[in-house]
Amino acid sequence: MSRLISALFEIDRASAGLHIVPPGRVITARDGRSFQVKDAQRVVSSSQVPMLLDREHSSETGGTTRAAGWITSLRADPNGGIFGTVELTPDGEKEIRTRVYRYVSPVLVLDSEERDVLEIVSVALTNRPALRLQEISVDAYRAKTRETTRLACSMGSGLSPKQRERLHRHGLTDAQIFAAERDLADRKAAYLDGSDDASVRAAFIKRSGTAEQYDRAAAYMAARYRATQQ
């Protein structure tokens, strides 16, 4: 692992992101309800991103679906619970910065018998969270985004400015290109362990990632190829 990628991982740990599910196998809400998280990584893999960050669960109760932000990735931390990387809208950032909202609340799908969390559907800004989660800090997100983008640009990816611009037009930011290049490098390394796609996929997941990351790397590789051919 290069020093540059190691630095990014250190930044990720220092600024873990949006705290969505607290740690612990059995979790009790403030109102006494309880549920369990048998496999946090499975929850992450089962949840769909980008995920809406709304206000007071309005999108789940028939209200507006206007976004305060979008959760672009999820991460299971064995000691901290589940975290999300969030891209805030200008309004969402302002509401957090001015402390209009200080916490978040997830919408979870539970197994009806064991009350085991199966997936996260959405997350809402709120001031009366049912779960005991870390307070939101917009400064941490902005600092992380700036540093991740700086690293992405300084690392480079073998793409010309024109090719990078084409990827930007596909909706990819510099930070996302960097992350995809990292996944793509891991995917290429996995070819050492097998030639067919199923073997490569299994090796990739065992080495460094999830099935979702593998699929993202494959999709990005196709987009990157198109960008280099134009």
C-alpha positions, 0 to 999 in steps of 0.5 A: 500500500502506498504512503498516499493511500495510507494517508487517506485511510488515516484521514478516514479513521480520524473523520469517520463520517456520519454516525448512523447505527451505534456499536453493539450487537443489541441496541436499545433506543431511548424509548426502550425499543431494542433491536440487534445487528448480527452482521453490520457488514451484511447490513452495509452490503444490503443497503442501497446508495446513494441514500437520501438524507432528508429531514424528520423522515419526511420522505417516509411519511408522505412529505417532501423528498427534498434532500439535505444530502446524499449518503454515497457510501456506508462502512461497518466499524467493529468498534463504532457501528455503521458510518456513512460518507455524506455529500451535503446540499448547500441547504443541508450544510447551512442547517447543520452549521447553524445547528438547526439540526444536530443529530440524525436518525436512520430508517431500518428494516428489521427481521420480524421475528428476531428484530435483526437489522436487515438494511438501512433505507434512509437517514433523517436530520433530527433533534430528537434521535431515538438512538444514541449517536454522535452529534453531526459536525459539518466541519469534519465532512468539509475538511475530509472532502477537501483533503480527499480531493487534494489527495486524489489530484496529487495521486493522479490516475493516469487519466489526461485532463480531458479524460478526467473531464469526461468522467466529471460529465458522467457525475464523478468527482475527483474524490470518487475517481480516486476511490474508484481507481483504488478499487480498480487497482485491487480488482486488477491485483485479484487477477493473480488469484484466478482467471475467471470472473467468479474467482477474481470476484471472490479474491477481491472480496477476500483481499480488500472489499465488498461485492458492491465495491467490486461491481463499482470497480467493474462499472468504473473500468468500463466508464474509464475505458470509454473516456480513454477512447474518446 
